[in-house]
Amino acid sequence: MSQSAVSFTNAKVAMTRVGLPTSTGTDWMPVDQASWNTFVAQQYSVGGYSAGPLQGLYPANYGFVYPGEMPQAITNLVAADTYTATLAASEYTGAVPQTITLTLTETNGNGSSFLWTFGDGTTATTTTASTTHDYTVAGTYIPSVVPTVNDFAESSVAVTTNIVLT
């Protein structure tokens, strides 16, 4: 198996993204190490790995080169940190009925699936960063999309746009 390294800084980024507490220092504090071990254990179980080998994570080794392969979910989470996206609609105003094209422009990564919420009570999941939706009732709609990047739902990137139909 290959080895993947996760730096101390990247470990904190990963921990923060999943809501685990971290210290503000540049070295491991007990809260960091305990949370990191919890995070890795969760990712191991999600990835089909056993949590038993976690004793191999050496607290003083900030590079976290795990003997074997770092769970892909962890390296994916770190890689997904620089991902950004903007959502655009083909029409912002118009009369109903209207077919609207929604396009997500991605930077520093590509989503593998997209959960679209159209603002009219309907949702759809696609594997492309663009979709269309038919609006049949006048109103103001705020569609949004949550992309999944490297196996992680980018809920912090839940981008929106406004559509006004008369």
VEXDREN-2710 file (C-alpha; in Angstrom, 1 decimal):
% VEXDREN-2710
k/r/px/py/pz
1/MET/0.0/0.0/0.0
2/SER/1.1/3.6/-0.5
3/GLN/1.5/6.1/2.3
4/SER/-0.2/9.4/2.5
5/ALA/0.9/12.2/4.8
6/VAL/-1.5/14.7/6.5
7/SER/0.2/17.7/8.0
8/PHE/-0.6/19.0/11.5
9/THR/-2.2/22.1/9.9
10/ASN/-4.2/20.0/7.4
11/ALA/-5.3/17.7/10.3
12/LYS/-6.8/20.7/12.1
13/VAL/-8.5/21.8/8.9
14/ALA/-10.1/18.4/8.5
15/MET/-11.1/18.4/12.2
16/THR/-12.6/21.9/12.0
17/ARG/-14.6/20.9/8.9
18/VAL/-16.3/18.1/10.7
19/GLY/-16.9/20.2/13.9
20/LEU/-14.3/18.8/16.2
21/PRO/-12.6/21.1/18.7
22/THR/-9.0/22.2/18.1
23/SER/-6.6/24.4/20.0
24/THR/-5.2/27.6/18.6
25/GLY/-1.6/26.6/19.1
26/THR/0.9/25.2/16.5
27/ASP/1.5/22.0/18.4
28/TRP/-0.8/19.2/19.5
29/MET/-2.8/19.9/22.6
30/PRO/-4.8/17.0/24.3
31/VAL/-8.0/18.3/22.8
32/ASP/-6.5/18.1/19.3
33/GLN/-5.1/14.6/19.7
34/ALA/-8.2/13.2/21.3
35/SER/-10.4/14.7/18.6
36/TRP/-8.1/13.6/15.8
37/ASN/-8.1/10.0/17.1
38/THR/-12.0/10.2/17.2
39/PHE/-12.1/11.6/13.7
40/VAL/-9.8/9.0/12.3
41/ALA/-11.7/6.2/14.0
42/GLN/-14.9/7.5/12.5
43/GLN/-13.3/7.7/9.0
44/TYR/-11.9/4.2/9.4
45/SER/-15.2/2.7/10.2
46/VAL/-16.9/4.6/7.3
47/GLY/-14.2/3.5/4.9
48/GLY/-14.4/-0.2/6.0
49/TYR/-11.2/-0.1/8.0
50/SER/-10.8/-1.4/11.5
51/ALA/-10.2/1.2/14.2
52/GLY/-7.7/-1.1/15.9
53/PRO/-4.6/0.2/14.0
54/LEU/-5.1/3.7/15.3
55/GLN/-2.4/3.1/17.9
56/GLY/0.0/3.6/15.0
57/LEU/-0.9/7.3/14.8
58/TYR/2.1/8.8/16.6
59/PRO/1.1/12.0/18.4
60/ALA/4.6/13.5/18.0
61/ASN/4.6/12.7/14.2
62/TYR/2.9/15.8/12.8
63/GLY/3.2/14.4/9.3
64/PHE/0.9/11.5/10.2
65/VAL/2.5/9.0/7.8
66/TYR/0.4/6.1/8.9
67/PRO/2.0/2.6/8.6
68/GLY/0.1/1.5/5.6
69/GLU/-2.4/3.7/3.8
70/MET/-4.0/6.8/5.3
71/PRO/-7.8/6.3/5.0
72/GLN/-8.8/7.9/1.7
73/ALA/-11.6/9.7/3.4
74/ILE/-9.2/11.8/5.4
75/THR/-7.0/12.8/2.5
76/ASN/-10.1/13.5/0.5
77/LEU/-11.4/15.8/3.2
78/VAL/-8.1/17.8/3.3
79/ALA/-8.1/18.0/-0.5
80/ALA/-11.6/19.3/-0.5
81/ASP/-10.8/22.2/1.7
82/THR/-9.8/24.6/-1.1
83/TYR/-12.9/23.8/-3.1
84/THR/-15.2/26.8/-4.0
85/ALA/-18.2/27.2/-6.2
86/THR/-20.6/29.7/-7.6
87/LEU/-24.1/29.1/-8.9
88/ALA/-25.6/30.9/-11.9
89/ALA/-29.1/30.7/-13.4
90/SER/-29.9/31.1/-17.1
91/GLU/-32.8/33.4/-16.3
92/TYR/-33.4/35.6/-13.2
93/THR/-36.8/37.0/-14.1
94/GLY/-39.5/36.0/-16.5
95/ALA/-43.1/34.7/-16.8
96/VAL/-44.2/31.2/-15.9
97/PRO/-43.9/28.5/-17.1
98/GLN/-40.1/28.8/-17.3
99/THR/-37.4/26.2/-17.7
100/ILE/-34.3/27.5/-15.8
101/THR/-30.8/26.1/-16.3
102/LEU/-28.7/26.1/-13.1
103/THR/-24.9/25.9/-13.6
104/LEU/-22.3/25.5/-10.8
105/THR/-18.9/26.8/-11.6
106/GLU/-16.3/24.9/-9.5
107/THR/-12.8/25.9/-8.5
108/ASN/-10.0/23.7/-7.0
109/GLY/-11.9/20.5/-7.5
110/ASN/-14.8/18.7/-9.1
111/GLY/-18.0/17.4/-7.5
112/SER/-19.0/13.9/-8.0
113/SER/-22.7/14.5/-7.2
114/PHE/-24.9/17.5/-6.7
115/LEU/-28.0/17.8/-4.4
116/TRP/-30.2/20.5/-6.0
117/THR/-32.9/22.2/-4.0
118/PHE/-35.1/24.3/-6.4
119/GLY/-36.9/26.5/-3.8
120/ASP/-40.3/25.2/-4.8
121/GLY/-40.3/22.1/-2.6
122/THR/-38.5/19.8/-5.0
123/THR/-35.0/18.4/-5.1
124/ALA/-32.9/16.4/-7.5
125/THR/-29.5/14.7/-7.4
126/THR/-27.3/14.8/-10.5
127/THR/-23.7/13.7/-11.4
128/THR/-23.2/16.9/-13.4
129/ALA/-22.6/20.5/-12.3
130/SER/-25.6/21.7/-14.3
131/THR/-29.3/20.9/-14.3
132/THR/-32.6/22.3/-15.6
133/HIS/-35.8/22.8/-13.7
134/ASP/-39.4/23.7/-14.8
135/TYR/-41.1/26.4/-12.7
136/THR/-44.8/26.5/-13.2
137/VAL/-46.0/28.8/-10.4
138/ALA/-45.2/32.6/-10.2
139/GLY/-43.0/33.5/-7.2
140/THR/-39.5/34.2/-6.0
141/TYR/-37.3/31.1/-5.7
142/ILE/-33.9/30.6/-4.2
143/PRO/-32.4/27.4/-5.6
144/SER/-29.3/26.0/-4.0
145/VAL/-26.9/23.1/-4.5
146/VAL/-24.7/21.1/-2.2
147/PRO/-21.9/19.4/-4.2
148/THR/-20.1/16.3/-2.9
149/VAL/-16.4/16.7/-3.4
150/ASN/-14.0/13.9/-2.6
151/ASP/-16.7/12.0/-0.7
152/PHE/-17.6/15.0/1.4
153/ALA/-20.8/17.1/1.1
154/GLU/-19.7/20.7/0.8
155/SER/-22.5/22.0/3.0
156/SER/-20.5/25.2/3.6
157/VAL/-20.6/25.8/-0.1
158/ALA/-24.4/25.6/-0.4
159/VAL/-24.5/28.3/-3.0
160/THR/-27.7/30.1/-3.9
161/THR/-29.1/32.4/-6.6
162/ASN/-32.5/34.2/-6.9
163/ILE/-35.1/33.6/-9.5
164/VAL/-38.2/35.8/-9.8
165/LEU/-41.0/34.6/-12.0
166/THR/-44.3/36.4/-12.7
END
